[in-house]
Structures are given as structure tokens and as C-alpha cells.
């Protein structure tokens, strides 16, 4: 069964890589970042615990987290004339990447880590450019030289306008979904029955402690309080001022 699982994983890599190789760079980039986003979300929902900081260092952190999780037995990173050279030891699925080597400019297009890195890099308006790649199957080693570069706008006439239009529609829908999700997370709604003291009007919180009603509401909603004094309390507490100002 383990052999089947390994071969099946390699089959998916080869199949996805061959399909991606049919598309131009623009379309590849769109697919890469979208699939990468889905992979990260799925891994995190199953305990992967990758937390983005919003910095380019997220790329290195994500790579090291993959390695620590068993994606490869080891990884050495060396400076290169352009970018960095990555030396992978016993990379999971290396046989599939070697098969794609003969038919794709980038045999790592379908690599799960590669997909995730494209997604994170895109957030910084960056993309990864592959300069060199090689395989040593005898020692189960793969090398790849990547350079992080600024994304370039797509040249007119190189991509089907319908593709660009569909991509933009998808991006707009995703932006709207992201805004709604953010708004939903920020909204706190009070529901249910809230125990309140009939005398001092303190509220009992979920931990059984009594606190001022304004403190409770502020904690469980986006409401902020400013303080004033109503006419009834003004008359009871400051009767002279109440009469002087003619509030009665």
C-alpha cells in the first residue's frame, strides 16, 4: 500500500505538471497561486500551523516548515549568481519531477511547496524565476536555482482576453469574499439572555463574575461608551444645579 501511495502521489504531480506545461506563463501564474492558497489553507486546517507575518521571510519560513515536516530529508541553500541554489536530499516525489524534467521548462510547477511559495510571493507582487535545474537520481538529489523577481505586467496580445477577464472576475469575487470574511470576524453580536442585577445593574459574565454593564457590552461588541447624565439623575444628584438651569 505504501508503494501505491507513493506512485499515486507521483502520478498526480506528473499529471498536474503536464497540464500546467500546456499554458502560458500568465495562466500558469494564476493557477499556481490559487492552488497554493488552497494547499496552505488545507494544511493549516489539519495542524500545519503556518502563520504568515506579511514579510518576505515567510517564504523561507514556509520552506523550512515543509522540510521539517518530512517533505525532504534535507535542504541546503547556497548563494548563486542570480538568487539561490537549492539542493534537495531525498525530495518526496523526486521521480515525478525527473519525469517532468524532459517535457517542461520548470519540472517543479506541480510541486506543493512551489505552489505555496508562488501564492505567498504573489502577495508581495513577486514571482519566482527558475534559472537552472538538475537531478542526480543515483543519490536522490535535485537542484534548482530560483530568483525572486518583481512580477511583470502581461504584454498585450500574448494572452486570450477572455482568460484575463475571467481571472479578474475571479479576483473581484475573491476580494469581496475576503472583505466579508474580515467583516464577519470583526463583528461581535450579543445573543441570548444576559443576567443583570435588579439593583446595581451589573451584568454577570460567562465566568460568573459581575461587572459593569458598559464593560460587558464593550467586551462583547464593537460599542464604545461616553458618559453623560440624564435629567432624572441630574435632579436627584444635583437638585440645585437642576433648578438653576431650569431643567425641571
Secondary structure, DSSP 8 states (H G I E B T S, - for coil): -HHHHHHHHHHHHHHHHHHHHTS-HHHHHHHHHHHHHHHHHHHHHTT------SSTHHHHHHHHHHIIIII-SEEEEEE-SSSEEEEEES-TTHHHHHHHHTT-S-TTTT-HHHHHHHHHHHHTTEEEEEEEEEEETTTTEEEEEEEEEE-----TTSS-HHHHHHHHHHHHHHHHHHHHHHHHHH-----S---B-TTT--EE-TTS-EE-HHHHHHHHSS--------HHHHHHH-HHHHHHTT--
